[in-house]
Every structure is written in C-alpha cells, then in structure tokens.
Amino acid sequence: MSFKPFSLGGVDYPLAHLSAFDVTVPAKDPLAFPAKLRVTFSHHVFSVKWDDQHHDADHEYVANGERRAFCPVRYGCSIDLPQIVQYHVAGKAYKSRDGNGLWRDMFYAVADGIHYPVFFTLSKARSIPGVDGLMHVISAYQKPDLPAKHKLQSVKFARLVHQSCPPKSK
C-alpha cells in the first residue's frame, strides 16, 4: 500500500517514506536461516482519532472507512520510521500497552527527545514469493509516560520473527 500526499493549509506532506519495503532479519541461531519481512505502515502513524470539537474538514483523512485527522506532529515523527525499523531488526522488541490498553509488540524509539513507541504486528506471508513474514506498523506516536525500557518485557526481535513467521529453508 502506498499513501498519496496530503495537503493541509497549502502545504503538501509527501507520504512516500511510508511505502512498503523488505528487510532481512538476521538469524541469531547459527543453524537457522535469516527471515525476509515485508514492512508496511498504517495511516495511524500520521493521523489521530477524529474529534469534532478539535478538527476541521481540512484535517480529515479517511482510509478503509475510518475517519481520522491528519497530524503534522505524527507526520514529522513518521519520517524516520523506515530507519527505526531497519535499526531495530538486529535488536530487541518490547511489550507495552498501546493507546487502547492492549498489549502489543513494539520498538522503543525516541522522536524529538520524547519516547516514541512503534507498535507492530507480525504474521506469515502466504502469497508473496521470497518473503517469509509481514510486519505491519499499526501505530507510532510520542508517549512521554512510556515506562523505561528496563521496566518492559523484552525479546530479541529475531526470536520473535522466527517464532511468528519462521523462514523457509534455503
């Protein structure tokens, strides 16, 4: 999925940085194979829940029947998401509650000096040749009250990937 640019107040906000891309997750076990993931992004990384009292029609962003409001702050933070994902594939993932109170897998990042959790899901890739799994970034936003890393349950990202969408043997 690719997003079309959004225009707000005469300013165009390109969204090409959120195009899907593939990343290879190195195997931590010498007998295992690396896994290839297709990384995709949700519109939640650059939009917020619609609020009639705070948003006007210029901010409206509708995707899959869901009405949201374009957020320049979230948009600005989203520019680094591909690099954040690339950086963390060889590191750790964490468990934390998202904005809806659900436990989610996430990367622990920082945007403009503020904690910036990047929540994602992993699933097997069923019909994409050469791709073992799908990583969908479901949301990412600044969260000043995010607990410190050492207070969160962590797991090596490679282990999480190999459990959720093990690579095919080569």
Secondary structure, 3 states (H helix, E strand, C coil): CCCCCEEECCEEECCHHHCCEEEEECCCCCCCCCEEEEEEECHHHCEEECCCCCCCHHHEEEECCEEEEECHHHHHHHCCHHHHHHHHCCCEEEEEECCCCCEEEEEEEEECCEEEEEEEEEEECCCCCCCCEEEEEEEECCCCCCCCHHHCCEEEHHHHHHHHCCCCCC
